[in-house]
Amino acid sequence: MRSRVLASWCLPAALTGALLGCGTNSPNTGSSPNTSGEQPKHTDAGSPLFPAVAPPEYKATTERGEPLVVPNALVSYEERQTVSAEVDGTIELFATPFAPGEYEKLTADQRAEWVVYHPRDPNPKNPTPLKRIRESMPIDARQIVAFMDDQLVRARLEGVEKIKKSAEAALLNAEKSTDAATKKLEQSEKIAGKYTRDWLDDLITLSRFRENLDQANQQIAKSEADRQEQQVLLGRHQIKSGVNGVIRTISRRPGEYVKAGEKIMEIEGTDKVRIEGQLDVQHMRAIRHSMEVVVEPALPSAPLVSHTGHRQPVTGVAVTAHPDGPLVVSVGADGTALVWDPNLGKSANRPTVPHNLPHPVGVRSVAATPVTAKAALVITGGDDGKIRIWDVANRNRLPATPKSEPEETHSSSVQAVTISHDGKFFATAAGRDVFVWELAGAKKLYSLPLEHRDSVTAVSFTPQNTLITASKDGTIKVWKLGTERAVVSRTIDHRAGVLDVLGVSRDGARMLFDQDKTRVDLVDPANGQTVGQVQNVGSAGSFSSLAVFGPDEVPAGAQAVDVPYTIATAGGDGDLKGAVQVWKAARTGGRGSEVGRLITPGRVPVTAAAFSPVRNEPFLIVGTSAGTVHLWKPPTELPKKHSGRIVNIDATDTKYVTVRVEMNNKELRLLDHSVANIIINPEK
């Protein structure tokens, strides 16, 4: 009986011990959960995986109050000129003289398209070339835009000039005759004295010659007046713009007869613009008439080059660090990994067709070794959970098979890949699993503990020996990396979860955090504090899919703090659908400024983006849901502040205040009916 009791007590204890033994993790895995759902907790990562670089310290600036933003304000030209005929007549041609040196730069095809000649050029053997005038062409004030038939005026001008020449000849004769008559009168007076018959005859003759002289002068004066009048009339046959602007419409054709005052074309003046938008009425006390504001234009631009090699959505893009010209690698759900040479330097004998790194399954992620790495490698992650490493060092002999394919695999699609800044390690994410690898031997070092409660969508190394992971569970985790394990040093939660890819700055001092669908914060990983943000306003300004940092090279002699971060964000619905916004954000904090808006052809949604790491060939590469890949050269210069002044505040609406701003447009050249944001900084 006693033995049965002992057995009944010992059996559960033995089973418990066996279960606990099975649930124990080895120090170098750190990933297998135990029966209670808990993992062994480590508070120390041990020896660092690689030497940590001290993070730069940027003293955060604090501003008094958040700036007020009037989003999507409508731009309209302030001046509009209706160009009318000044005289009755026939329109001969719409043309203007070439600017100095402009004609010489035209190719033969361009000359055939743009060059015309006046039918009555004064030098028919060597006529002066004129440039065709077309709609949407920029025009300067006082620039000729059209010629009318001036044959009648020129004929009258020629007759007037002949009459003037005749009068000048008559004047010359009258002057000679007057001089002779004056001398004869003086001689008669000496010989016979005054009032004699001969003297009186000579006086009458002199009077007649003086009368002829006066008549000749009068004829010359009248001819000069007629000539000037015909010159003015001739000038009216050359139609000129009254403003600097753009030709919006041309309402007549060459050969048509028009009367004085009839409309020929319409020119919109571009030197000044008004920008009008709505602000919540609660902020009315914060604005006043003549207040200076900042205008952030959204200047759209099309891609520089593109390719359409993918049959399904592009799932990832990367750019290699080849010093003689980076290569673009784009991967897709169709199982293709295309290596493409954009050849921005126009080097000879470069292939124009993308090379495929073949995969038997769809490819979900890609990364390329950085500038500091010794080898030019590309790592791809597939739907089969496998990692494939490709050697792309020789751009002229790209591989058909991977350099290595580790036996260790994930159990699901590899959604993210990242490579350390020294090029020695890489990390991959699939589902909740994150693996850390040694790149040289393609050896898996360990798995991260399953701290995330949902799939990991982005992974990034920092120079501070940390790995940053973003998950669909609404958190970002900062991991300290050791040679055998990793431990969480910080968790930042309450993400909106609207962006799968959240970038980390090259210096490791800032990471991106989707605060909500219209705001992305710049957060310091060292303390979890928000130090800045890029922000849109309103439902039409939502972010989607990704936000990434540029390489942000610091020029020689410059201070890093003076070089703002470059950030690219993908747009969601509305005005930002199919758009990538490029921002400049100060390292010391505050609101970032939009400096560019890149529009995909057809406004196709953006699925992936990456910057070139090569200093002398900066560009941004973007993949889309349509399988297209596009390249832009985004703005690299520091953002300029363009200011205007509030000229009208309309508070008749109970919910909104309409704010109108006027500004000089000579530098920006904003387009009519484009949009801009009005930034109103609170007065101190």
C-alpha positions as CSV (number, residue, x, y, z in Angstrom):
1,M,0.0,0.0,0.0
2,R,2.7,2.3,1.0
3,S,4.6,1.5,-2.2
4,R,1.6,2.3,-4.3
5,V,1.3,5.7,-2.5
6,L,5.0,6.5,-3.1
7,A,4.6,5.4,-6.8
8,S,1.6,7.7,-7.1
9,W,3.6,10.6,-5.8
10,C,6.7,9.9,-7.8
11,L,5.1,9.3,-11.2
12,P,3.8,12.9,-11.6
13,A,7.1,14.3,-10.3
14,A,9.0,12.3,-12.9
15,L,6.6,13.4,-15.7
16,T,7.0,16.9,-14.6
17,G,10.7,16.7,-14.6
18,A,10.7,15.1,-18.0
19,L,8.5,17.9,-19.4
20,L,10.6,20.6,-17.8
21,G,13.7,19.0,-19.3
22,C,12.2,18.9,-22.7
23,G,11.2,22.6,-22.4
24,T,14.7,23.9,-21.6
25,N,16.4,25.9,-24.2
26,S,20.1,25.6,-25.0
27,P,22.0,28.9,-24.5
28,N,22.7,29.2,-28.3
29,T,19.2,28.9,-29.5
30,G,17.0,31.0,-27.3
31,S,13.9,30.4,-29.4
32,S,12.1,27.2,-28.5
33,P,9.2,27.9,-26.1
34,N,8.6,25.8,-23.0
35,T,5.4,24.2,-22.0
36,S,4.2,27.2,-20.0
37,G,4.6,29.5,-23.1
38,E,7.6,31.2,-21.4
39,Q,11.2,31.4,-22.7
40,P,14.3,31.5,-20.6
41,K,14.9,35.1,-19.8
42,H,18.3,36.6,-20.2
43,T,19.1,40.0,-19.0
44,D,22.6,40.1,-20.5
45,A,23.5,39.4,-24.1
46,G,27.0,38.5,-23.2
47,S,29.9,39.4,-25.4
48,P,28.8,41.9,-28.1
49,L,28.3,40.5,-31.6
50,F,30.3,43.4,-33.1
51,P,31.9,46.5,-31.6
52,A,29.4,49.2,-30.8
53,V,29.8,52.7,-32.1
54,A,28.7,55.4,-29.7
55,P,25.5,57.0,-30.9
56,P,25.7,60.6,-32.0
57,E,24.2,63.1,-29.6
58,Y,21.9,65.7,-31.1
59,K,20.6,68.2,-28.7
60,A,16.9,68.3,-29.3
61,T,15.3,71.6,-29.9
62,T,12.0,72.5,-28.3
63,E,9.5,74.7,-30.1
64,R,6.8,76.7,-28.4
65,G,3.7,75.0,-29.6
66,E,3.1,72.8,-32.7
67,P,2.8,74.7,-36.0
68,L,-0.6,75.0,-37.5
69,V,-0.9,73.4,-40.9
70,V,-3.4,74.4,-43.6
71,P,-3.2,71.3,-45.8
72,N,-3.8,71.0,-49.6
73,A,-4.2,74.7,-50.1
74,L,-5.1,75.6,-53.7
75,V,-2.6,77.6,-55.7
76,S,-4.0,80.0,-58.3
77,Y,-2.3,82.6,-60.5
78,E,-3.0,86.2,-59.4
79,E,-2.5,87.8,-62.8
80,R,-4.2,86.8,-66.1
81,Q,-3.7,88.7,-69.4
82,T,-6.1,88.5,-72.3
83,V,-4.0,89.3,-75.3
84,S,-6.0,91.0,-78.0
85,A,-5.3,92.4,-81.5
86,E,-4.4,96.1,-81.4
87,V,-5.2,96.6,-85.1
88,D,-7.4,95.1,-87.8
89,G,-5.6,92.5,-89.9
90,T,-4.5,89.0,-90.6
91,I,-2.5,86.9,-88.1
92,E,0.6,85.8,-90.0
93,L,2.3,83.4,-87.5
94,F,2.7,82.6,-83.8
95,A,6.4,82.9,-83.2
96,T,9.0,84.6,-81.1
97,P,12.8,85.4,-81.5
98,F,15.1,82.8,-80.0
99,A,17.0,83.7,-76.9
100,P,20.8,84.2,-77.4
101,G,22.5,80.8,-78.0
102,E,19.2,78.9,-77.9
103,Y,18.9,78.2,-81.6
104,E,22.5,76.8,-81.8
105,K,21.7,74.1,-79.3
106,L,18.8,72.6,-81.2
107,T,19.2,69.3,-83.0
108,A,18.1,68.9,-86.7
109,D,14.9,67.3,-85.6
110,Q,14.2,70.0,-83.0
111,R,14.8,72.7,-85.7
112,A,12.4,71.0,-88.0
113,E,9.7,71.0,-85.3
114,W,10.3,74.5,-83.7
115,V,11.9,76.8,-86.3
116,V,9.8,79.1,-88.6
117,Y,10.8,82.2,-90.7
118,H,9.0,85.4,-91.3
119,P,7.7,85.4,-94.9
120,R,9.0,89.0,-95.5
121,D,12.3,88.8,-93.7
122,P,14.4,91.9,-94.7
123,N,17.3,89.5,-95.4
124,P,15.8,86.7,-97.4
125,K,19.1,85.1,-98.3
126,N,19.9,84.7,-94.6
127,P,16.6,85.0,-92.7
128,T,16.4,85.2,-88.9
129,P,15.0,82.0,-87.4
130,L,12.0,82.3,-85.1
131,K,10.6,79.8,-82.5
132,R,7.0,78.6,-82.8
133,I,4.7,79.7,-80.0
134,R,2.5,76.9,-78.5
135,E,0.2,76.5,-75.5
136,S,1.8,75.9,-72.1
137,M,5.0,77.7,-73.2
138,P,6.6,80.0,-70.7
139,I,6.8,83.6,-71.8
140,D,8.6,86.7,-70.5
141,A,7.0,90.1,-70.2
142,R,7.4,92.2,-73.5
143,Q,8.3,89.1,-75.5
144,I,6.8,88.9,-79.0
145,V,4.3,86.1,-79.3
146,A,2.7,86.7,-82.7
147,F,3.2,88.6,-86.0
148,M,0.3,90.2,-88.0
149,D,0.4,91.0,-91.7
150,D,2.2,94.4,-91.8
151,Q,2.6,94.8,-95.6
152,L,0.4,97.9,-95.8
153,V,2.1,99.6,-92.8
154,R,5.5,98.9,-94.2
155,A,4.5,100.3,-97.6
156,R,3.3,103.5,-95.9
157,L,6.4,103.6,-93.9
158,E,8.5,103.3,-97.0
159,G,6.5,106.2,-98.7
160,V,7.0,108.4,-95.6
161,E,10.7,107.8,-95.6
162,K,10.9,108.7,-99.3
163,I,8.9,111.9,-98.7
164,K,11.3,112.7,-95.8
165,K,14.3,112.2,-98.0
166,S,12.8,114.5,-100.6
167,A,12.1,117.2,-98.0
168,E,15.6,116.9,-96.7
169,A,17.0,117.5,-100.2
170,A,14.6,120.5,-100.7
171,L,15.8,121.8,-97.4
172,L,19.4,121.6,-98.5
173,N,18.6,123.5,-101.7
174,A,16.6,126.1,-99.8
175,E,19.5,126.6,-97.4
176,K,21.9,127.1,-100.3
177,S,19.5,129.5,-102.1
178,T,18.9,131.4,-98.9
179,D,22.6,131.8,-98.3
180,A,23.1,133.1,-101.9
181,A,20.2,135.5,-101.8
182,T,21.4,136.8,-98.4
183,K,24.8,137.6,-99.9
184,K,23.3,139.2,-103.1
185,L,21.1,141.4,-100.9
186,E,24.1,142.6,-98.9
187,Q,25.9,143.5,-102.2
188,S,23.0,145.4,-103.5
189,E,22.8,147.4,-100.3
190,K,26.5,148.3,-100.6
191,I,26.3,149.3,-104.2
192,A,22.9,151.1,-104.5
193,G,21.8,151.4,-100.9
194,K,18.6,150.3,-99.3
195,Y,15.2,150.6,-100.8
196,T,16.4,150.8,-104.4
197,R,14.7,148.7,-107.0
198,D,17.5,146.1,-107.1
199,W,17.7,145.9,-103.4
200,L,13.9,145.4,-103.0
201,D,14.0,142.7,-105.7
202,D,16.8,140.9,-103.9
203,L,14.8,141.2,-100.6
204,I,11.7,139.6,-102.1
205,T,13.8,136.7,-103.5
206,L,15.4,136.1,-100.1
207,S,12.0,136.0,-98.5
208,R,10.8,133.4,-101.0
209,F,13.9,131.2,-100.3
210,R,13.3,131.5,-96.5
211,E,9.7,130.5,-97.1
212,N,10.9,127.5,-99.0
213,L,13.3,126.8,-96.2
214,D,10.4,126.9,-93.7
215,Q,8.2,124.7,-95.9
216,A,11.1,122.1,-96.2
217,N,11.5,122.0,-92.4
218,Q,7.7,121.6,-92.0
219,Q,7.7,118.8,-94.5
220,I,10.6,117.1,-92.7
221,A,8.8,117.5,-89.3
222,K,5.6,116.1,-90.7
223,S,7.4,113.2,-92.4
224,E,9.1,112.4,-89.1
225,A,5.8,112.4,-87.3
226,D,4.3,110.2,-90.0
227,R,7.3,107.8,-89.7
228,Q,7.0,107.6,-86.0
229,E,3.3,107.0,-86.3
230,Q,3.9,104.2,-88.8
231,Q,6.6,102.7,-86.5
232,V,4.1,102.6,-83.6
233,L,1.5,101.1,-85.9
234,L,4.1,98.6,-87.1
235,G,4.8,97.7,-83.5
236,R,1.2,97.0,-82.9
237,H,1.4,94.3,-85.6
238,Q,3.9,92.5,-83.3
239,I,1.8,91.1,-80.4
240,K,3.6,91.0,-77.1
241,S,3.0,89.6,-73.7
242,G,2.4,92.0,-70.9
243,V,3.4,89.6,-68.0
244,N,5.9,86.9,-67.2
245,G,3.7,83.8,-67.5
246,V,2.5,80.7,-69.4
247,I,0.4,80.7,-72.5
248,R,-2.7,79.0,-71.4
249,T,-4.8,79.1,-74.6
250,I,-4.4,80.3,-78.2
251,S,-7.8,81.1,-79.6
252,R,-6.9,82.0,-83.2
253,R,-4.9,80.4,-86.1
254,P,-2.4,81.8,-88.5
255,G,-4.2,83.2,-91.6
256,E,-7.3,84.3,-89.6
257,Y,-8.5,87.9,-89.9
258,V,-9.1,89.7,-86.6
259,K,-10.4,93.1,-85.6
260,A,-8.8,95.4,-83.1
261,G,-9.8,94.3,-79.6
262,E,-10.6,90.6,-80.4
263,K,-9.0,88.0,-78.2
264,I,-6.0,86.1,-79.6
265,M,-4.6,84.2,-76.6
266,E,-4.6,84.1,-72.8
267,I,-1.5,84.3,-70.7
268,E,-1.4,83.4,-67.0
269,G,1.0,85.5,-65.0
270,T,3.3,83.4,-62.8
271,D,5.3,86.0,-60.8
272,K,2.7,86.1,-58.0
273,V,0.3,83.4,-56.7
274,R,-2.4,83.3,-54.1
275,I,-2.7,80.2,-52.0
276,E,-6.0,79.5,-50.3
277,G,-7.0,76.8,-47.8
278,Q,-9.1,76.1,-44.7
279,L,-8.1,76.1,-41.0
280,D,-10.2,74.9,-38.1
281,V,-12.1,77.9,-36.6
282,Q,-10.6,77.2,-33.2
283,H,-7.3,78.5,-34.4
284,M,-8.6,81.8,-35.6
285,R,-6.9,83.7,-32.7
286,A,-3.5,82.3,-33.7
287,I,-3.5,84.0,-37.1
288,R,-3.7,87.7,-38.2
289,H,-3.6,89.8,-41.4
290,S,-0.1,90.3,-42.9
291,M,1.3,87.5,-40.8
292,E,4.3,85.8,-42.4
293,V,3.9,82.0,-43.1
294,V,5.9,79.2,-44.7
295,V,4.7,77.6,-47.9
296,E,5.6,74.0,-48.6
297,P,4.8,73.2,-52.2
298,A,4.1,69.6,-53.3
299,L,6.0,69.7,-56.7
300,P,5.2,66.4,-58.4
301,S,7.8,64.7,-60.6
302,A,7.9,61.7,-62.9
303,P,10.5,58.9,-62.7
304,L,13.8,59.3,-64.5
305,V,13.9,55.6,-65.8
306,S,11.7,52.6,-65.3
307,H,11.4,48.9,-66.1
308,T,8.5,46.5,-66.1
309,G,10.2,43.1,-65.7
310,H,8.0,41.6,-62.9
311,R,4.7,39.9,-63.7
312,Q,3.4,40.3,-60.1
313,P,3.9,42.9,-57.3
314,V,7.4,43.9,-56.4
315,T,8.0,42.7,-52.8
316,G,11.4,44.2,-52.1
317,V,14.2,46.4,-53.6
318,A,17.9,46.9,-52.8
319,V,20.8,48.8,-54.3
320,T,24.3,47.5,-54.4
321,A,27.4,49.5,-53.5
322,H,29.4,49.0,-56.7
323,P,31.7,52.1,-56.9
324,D,31.5,52.2,-60.7
325,G,27.8,52.4,-60.6
326,P,25.3,50.7,-58.3
327,L,23.0,47.9,-59.4
328,V,19.3,47.7,-58.5
329,V,17.9,44.4,-57.3
330,S,14.1,44.0,-57.3
331,V,12.3,40.9,-56.2
332,G,8.8,39.8,-56.8
333,A,6.1,37.3,-55.9
334,D,6.5,35.8,-59.4
335,G,9.8,34.2,-58.3
336,T,12.1,36.7,-60.1
337,A,15.0,38.6,-58.6
338,L,16.0,41.1,-61.3
339,V,19.5,42.8,-61.3
340,W,19.2,46.0,-63.3
341,D,21.9,48.5,-64.2
342,P,20.3,52.0,-64.4
343,N,23.6,53.3,-65.8
344,L,23.1,56.9,-64.9
345,G,26.6,57.7,-65.8
346,K,25.9,56.6,-69.4
347,S,28.9,54.2,-69.5
348,A,29.4,52.3,-72.8
349,N,28.7,48.6,-73.1
350,R,26.4,48.3,-70.1
351,P,23.5,45.8,-70.4
352,T,20.1,47.3,-70.6
353,V,18.1,44.1,-70.0
354,P,17.7,43.0,-66.3
355,H,19.5,39.8,-65.3
356,N,17.3,37.3,-63.3
357,L,18.6,35.5,-60.2
358,P,16.3,32.5,-60.6
359,H,14.2,31.2,-57.7
360,P,11.8,28.2,-57.6
361,V,9.3,30.1,-55.5
362,G,8.2,33.7,-54.9
363,V,10.7,36.1,-53.4
364,R,9.7,38.2,-50.5
365,S,12.7,40.2,-49.4
366,V,16.2,41.3,-50.5
367,A,19.2,43.1,-49.1
368,A,22.6,44.1,-50.5
369,T,25.9,44.5,-48.6
370,P,26.9,48.1,-47.7
371,V,29.7,50.2,-49.0
372,T,32.0,49.1,-46.1
373,A,31.7,45.4,-46.9
374,K,34.5,43.6,-48.7
375,A,32.2,41.5,-50.9
376,A,29.3,42.6,-53.1
377,L,26.6,40.2,-52.1
378,V,22.8,40.1,-52.4
379,I,20.7,38.1,-49.9
380,T,17.2,37.0,-50.9
381,G,14.4,35.5,-48.8
382,G,11.9,33.2,-50.4
383,D,8.4,31.8,-49.8
384,D,10.0,28.4,-49.0
385,G,11.7,29.9,-45.9
386,K,15.2,29.6,-47.6
387,I,17.9,32.1,-47.6
388,R,20.0,32.5,-50.8
389,I,23.2,34.4,-51.0
390,W,24.3,35.7,-54.4
391,D,27.7,37.0,-55.5
392,V,27.2,40.0,-57.8
393,A,30.7,41.5,-57.6
394,N,31.3,41.0,-61.3
395,R,28.6,43.1,-63.0
396,N,29.5,41.6,-66.4
397,R,29.1,37.9,-65.2
398,L,26.1,37.9,-62.8
399,P,25.4,34.4,-61.3
400,A,22.7,31.9,-62.3
401,T,23.0,30.0,-59.0
402,P,23.5,31.1,-55.4
403,K,26.9,31.3,-53.9
404,S,25.4,29.6,-50.8
405,E,22.1,28.4,-49.6
406,P,22.1,27.6,-45.9
407,E,20.5,24.4,-44.7
408,E,18.8,26.2,-41.8
409,T,15.5,27.5,-43.0
410,H,12.5,29.4,-41.7
411,S,9.2,27.6,-41.5
412,S,7.4,30.3,-43.5
413,S,8.1,33.1,-46.0
414,V,11.1,35.3,-45.3
415,Q,9.5,38.7,-45.0
416,A,12.6,40.8,-44.2
417,V,16.3,40.8,-44.5
418,T,18.9,43.2,-43.2
419,I,22.7,43.3,-43.2
420,S,24.9,44.8,-40.5
421,H,26.9,48.0,-41.2
422,D,30.2,46.2,-41.4
423,G,28.8,43.6,-43.8
424,K,29.7,40.6,-41.5
425,F,26.2,39.7,-40.2
426,F,22.7,39.6,-41.4
427,A,19.3,39.0,-39.9
428,T,16.1,37.5,-41.4
429,A,12.5,37.5,-40.2
430,A,9.7,35.0,-41.0
431,G,6.5,35.1,-39.0
432,R,7.5,35.7,-35.4
433,D,10.9,34.1,-35.9
434,V,14.0,36.3,-36.3
435,F,17.4,34.6,-37.1
436,V,20.8,36.2,-36.7
437,W,23.5,34.9,-39.2
438,E,27.2,35.2,-39.9
439,L,27.5,36.2,-43.5
440,A,30.9,34.8,-44.4
441,G,30.0,31.2,-43.6
442,A,26.2,31.6,-44.1
443,K,26.0,30.2,-40.5
444,K,23.0,30.7,-38.3
445,L,24.2,32.0,-34.9
446,Y,20.9,32.0,-33.0
447,S,17.2,32.9,-33.0
448,L,15.8,35.8,-31.1
449,P,13.4,35.0,-28.3
450,L,9.7,35.0,-29.3
451,E,9.0,38.3,-27.7
452,H,6.7,39.6,-30.5
453,R,3.1,38.4,-30.4
454,D,2.7,38.7,-34.2
455,S,4.7,38.6,-37.4
456,V,7.8,40.7,-37.7
457,T,7.7,42.9,-40.8
458,A,11.0,44.9,-40.6
459,V,14.5,44.3,-39.2
460,S,17.4,46.8,-39.1
461,F,20.9,46.7,-37.6
462,T,22.4,49.8,-36.0
463,P,26.0,50.7,-35.5
464,Q,25.3,50.5,-31.8
465,N,25.3,46.7,-31.8
466,T,21.5,46.5,-31.8
467,L,18.8,45.1,-34.0
468,I,15.5,46.9,-34.3
469,T,12.4,44.8,-35.2
470,A,8.9,46.1,-36.0
471,S,5.9,43.7,-35.7
472,K,2.3,43.6,-36.5
473,D,1.7,43.4,-32.8
474,G,2.0,47.2,-32.6
475,T,5.5,47.2,-31.1
476,I,9.0,48.0,-32.0
477,K,11.8,46.2,-30.0
478,V,15.4,47.2,-29.7
479,W,17.6,44.2,-29.1
480,K,21.1,44.1,-27.7
481,L,23.2,41.6,-29.7
482,G,25.6,39.1,-28.3
483,T,27.7,36.3,-29.8
484,E,25.2,33.7,-28.5
485,R,22.0,35.5,-27.8
486,A,20.1,38.7,-28.0
487,V,18.0,40.4,-25.3
488,V,15.4,43.1,-25.5
489,S,16.7,46.4,-24.2
490,R,13.6,48.5,-25.0
491,T,10.0,48.0,-26.3
492,I,8.1,50.9,-27.9
493,D,4.5,50.2,-28.3
494,H,1.2,51.8,-29.3
495,R,2.0,51.9,-33.0
496,A,-0.8,52.6,-35.4
497,G,0.5,49.6,-37.5
498,V,-0.2,51.2,-40.8
499,L,3.4,50.8,-42.1
500,D,5.1,47.4,-42.4
501,V,8.5,48.8,-43.2
502,L,9.9,51.3,-40.7
503,G,13.5,52.5,-41.3
504,V,16.4,53.3,-39.1
505,S,18.9,56.1,-39.7
506,R,22.4,55.2,-40.9
507,D,23.9,56.6,-37.7
508,G,21.5,54.6,-35.5
509,A,20.3,57.8,-33.7
510,R,16.8,57.8,-35.0
511,M,14.1,55.2,-36.0
512,L,10.7,55.7,-37.6
513,F,7.5,55.0,-35.7
514,D,4.0,55.2,-37.3
515,Q,2.1,57.3,-34.7
516,D,-1.0,57.3,-36.8
517,K,-1.9,57.1,-40.5
518,T,-0.9,60.8,-41.1
519,R,2.1,61.1,-38.8
520,V,5.4,59.3,-38.6
521,D,7.6,60.1,-35.6
522,L,11.4,60.2,-35.4
523,V,12.3,58.3,-32.2
524,D,15.6,58.0,-30.3
525,P,16.2,54.2,-29.8
526,A,18.4,54.9,-26.8
527,N,15.5,56.3,-24.7
528,G,12.3,55.8,-26.7
529,Q,11.6,59.5,-26.9
530,T,10.0,61.2,-29.9
531,V,12.2,64.0,-31.2
532,G,10.5,65.0,-34.5
533,Q,8.0,63.9,-37.1
534,V,6.9,64.1,-40.6
535,Q,3.2,64.8,-40.9
536,N,0.4,65.1,-43.3
537,V,-3.0,66.6,-42.4
538,G,-6.4,65.2,-43.3
539,S,-7.6,61.9,-44.6
540,A,-6.2,62.6,-48.0
541,G,-2.7,62.7,-46.6
542,S,-2.4,59.2,-45.2
543,F,0.8,57.1,-45.2
544,S,1.0,53.5,-46.3
545,S,3.3,50.5,-46.5
546,L,6.7,52.1,-45.7
547,A,8.9,54.9,-44.4
548,V,12.7,54.7,-44.9
549,F,15.8,56.8,-44.3
550,G,18.2,57.9,-47.0
551,P,22.0,57.4,-46.6
552,D,22.5,61.1,-45.7
553,E,26.2,61.4,-46.4
554,V,27.8,64.3,-44.4
555,P,30.0,66.4,-46.8
556,A,33.6,67.0,-45.8
557,G,34.0,69.9,-43.5
558,A,30.3,69.9,-42.5
559,Q,28.8,69.2,-39.2
560,A,26.4,66.2,-39.1
561,V,23.9,68.2,-37.1
562,D,23.7,70.7,-40.0
563,V,22.8,67.9,-42.5
564,P,19.1,66.9,-42.2
565,Y,17.9,63.4,-42.5
566,T,16.3,62.4,-45.8
567,I,13.1,60.3,-45.4
568,A,10.9,58.7,-48.1
569,T,7.3,57.8,-47.3
570,A,4.7,56.0,-49.4
571,G,1.3,57.6,-49.7
572,G,-2.1,55.9,-49.1
573,D,-5.4,56.9,-50.7
574,G,-6.6,60.2,-52.1
575,D,-4.0,62.8,-53.3
576,L,-1.1,60.6,-52.1
577,K,-2.1,57.4,-53.8
578,G,0.8,56.1,-55.9
579,A,3.1,58.9,-54.5
580,V,6.3,58.9,-52.6
581,Q,6.9,62.0,-50.4
582,V,10.6,63.0,-49.8
583,W,11.2,64.8,-46.6
584,K,14.1,66.7,-44.9
585,A,14.0,66.4,-41.1
586,A,16.4,68.1,-38.8
587,R,18.5,65.8,-36.6
588,T,17.7,68.0,-33.6
589,G,14.0,67.4,-34.0
590,G,10.9,69.3,-35.0
591,R,8.6,68.9,-38.0
592,G,10.1,67.7,-41.2
593,S,9.6,69.6,-44.5
594,E,8.3,67.9,-47.7
595,V,10.8,68.7,-50.5
596,G,9.6,66.4,-53.3
597,R,6.6,64.3,-54.4
598,L,7.3,61.4,-56.7
599,I,4.3,60.1,-58.7
600,T,4.3,56.6,-60.1
601,P,2.9,56.3,-63.6
602,G,-0.8,55.5,-63.3
603,R,-0.6,56.3,-59.5
604,V,0.1,52.6,-58.8
605,P,0.5,51.8,-55.0
606,V,4.1,51.7,-53.8
607,T,5.3,48.4,-52.2
608,A,9.0,48.8,-51.7
609,A,11.7,51.6,-51.7
610,A,15.4,51.9,-51.2
611,F,18.1,54.6,-51.6
612,S,21.4,54.2,-53.4
613,P,24.3,54.0,-50.9
614,V,26.8,55.3,-53.5
615,R,27.7,59.0,-52.8
616,N,28.3,60.1,-56.4
617,E,25.1,58.4,-57.7
618,P,22.3,59.2,-55.4
619,F,18.9,58.0,-56.3
620,L,15.7,56.4,-54.9
621,I,14.3,53.2,-56.3
622,V,10.6,52.3,-55.9
623,G,8.7,49.1,-56.6
624,T,5.0,48.9,-57.1
625,S,2.0,46.5,-56.9
626,A,1.9,46.5,-60.7
627,G,5.4,44.9,-60.9
628,T,7.1,48.1,-62.1
629,V,10.3,49.6,-60.8
630,H,11.0,53.3,-61.1
631,L,14.0,55.5,-60.4
632,W,14.1,59.1,-59.3
633,K,16.8,61.5,-58.4
634,P,15.2,63.1,-55.4
635,P,16.2,66.6,-54.1
636,T,19.6,66.6,-52.4
637,E,19.9,70.3,-51.5
638,L,18.8,71.7,-48.1
639,P,15.2,72.8,-48.1
640,K,14.6,76.4,-48.7
641,K,11.9,78.3,-46.8
642,H,9.5,80.0,-49.1
643,S,7.4,82.6,-47.3
644,G,4.3,84.4,-48.0
645,R,1.9,86.7,-46.1
646,I,-1.7,86.3,-45.1
647,V,-3.8,88.8,-47.0
648,N,-7.3,87.7,-46.2
649,I,-9.0,85.8,-43.3
650,D,-12.6,84.8,-44.0
651,A,-14.5,83.6,-40.9
652,T,-18.0,83.5,-42.3
653,D,-18.1,79.7,-42.0
654,T,-18.9,78.3,-38.5
655,K,-16.4,75.4,-38.7
656,Y,-13.5,76.7,-40.9
657,V,-11.5,79.9,-41.4
658,T,-10.5,80.4,-45.0
659,V,-6.9,81.7,-45.1
660,R,-5.5,83.4,-48.3
661,V,-1.8,83.9,-48.7
662,E,0.1,85.8,-51.4
663,M,3.7,85.1,-52.3
664,N,6.3,85.8,-54.9
665,N,6.5,82.9,-57.4
666,K,9.5,83.8,-59.5
667,E,11.7,81.1,-57.8
668,L,9.2,78.3,-57.1
669,R,7.2,78.6,-60.3
670,L,4.2,76.9,-58.8
671,L,1.6,75.7,-61.2
672,D,-2.0,77.0,-61.4
673,H,-4.4,74.7,-59.5
674,S,-1.5,72.8,-57.8
675,V,-1.5,72.3,-54.0
676,A,0.7,73.4,-51.2
677,N,0.7,73.3,-47.4
678,I,0.6,76.6,-45.4
679,I,2.7,76.3,-42.2
680,I,1.8,78.8,-39.5
681,N,4.3,78.9,-36.7
682,P,3.0,80.2,-33.4
683,E,4.2,83.6,-32.5
684,K,6.4,83.8,-29.4
